Structures are given as structure tokens and as C-alpha cells.
Amino acid sequence: MPSNRPFKRHRFPAVTILCAVRMYLRYPLSYQDVTDLLAERGLDVDRSTVF
């Protein structure tokens, strides 16, 4: 049975998760690079969280 909320039990909103995944997959970035880009947008995310 498909769920309407695939990120239901995650700490961050779905928009934030999708933004991080999109950046990581679209550009040749490291986890630290993605963390830095999210920090520029005002989101405090640890590198291991992006992993």
C-alpha cells in the first residue's frame, strides 16, 4: 500500500530532503558541499545526515 507521505518519520521536511538529494545527484558534490549549500540557505544539517 503506497504512502502519501514517504518522509513521514524524518526530521526535515520533504522539500529539504528532496533539495539535498537533487543537489547531490545533479552536480558532482560531496556531502560536505551539500551541507555547505544547505547552510547558505539557513538549514543546519550535519554531513552524516546528508549521507
C-alpha positions as CSV (number, residue, x, y, z in Angstrom):
1,M,0.0,0.0,0.0
2,P,1.7,3.3,-1.1
3,S,2.0,6.1,1.4
4,N,1.1,9.7,0.8
5,R,4.0,10.9,2.9
6,P,7.2,9.0,2.0
7,F,9.3,11.1,4.5
8,K,6.8,10.7,7.3
9,R,9.2,10.0,10.2
10,H,12.1,12.1,9.1
11,R,13.4,15.1,11.0
12,F,13.4,17.5,8.0
13,P,10.6,18.5,5.7
14,A,10.3,16.6,2.4
15,V,11.2,19.8,0.4
16,T,14.6,20.0,2.3
17,I,15.3,16.3,1.7
18,L,14.5,16.5,-2.0
19,C,16.6,19.6,-2.4
20,A,19.6,17.9,-0.8
21,V,19.2,14.7,-2.9
22,R,18.7,16.8,-6.1
23,M,21.9,18.8,-5.5
24,Y,23.9,15.6,-4.7
25,L,22.7,13.7,-7.7
26,R,22.7,16.5,-10.2
27,Y,26.2,18.0,-9.6
28,P,29.5,16.3,-8.6
29,L,29.3,17.4,-5.0
30,S,30.5,15.8,-1.8
31,Y,28.3,15.5,1.3
32,Q,30.2,18.4,2.8
33,D,29.4,20.5,-0.3
34,V,25.7,19.8,0.0
35,T,25.9,20.6,3.7
36,D,27.5,24.0,3.0
37,L,24.9,24.8,0.3
38,L,22.1,24.0,2.7
39,A,23.8,26.1,5.4
40,E,23.8,29.1,3.0
41,R,20.0,28.6,2.7
42,G,19.7,28.7,6.5
43,L,19.4,25.0,7.2
44,D,21.6,23.5,9.9
45,V,22.3,20.0,8.6
46,D,25.2,17.7,9.6
47,R,27.2,15.9,6.9
48,S,26.2,12.5,8.2
49,T,22.6,13.5,8.0
50,V,23.0,14.1,4.3
51,F,24.7,10.7,3.9
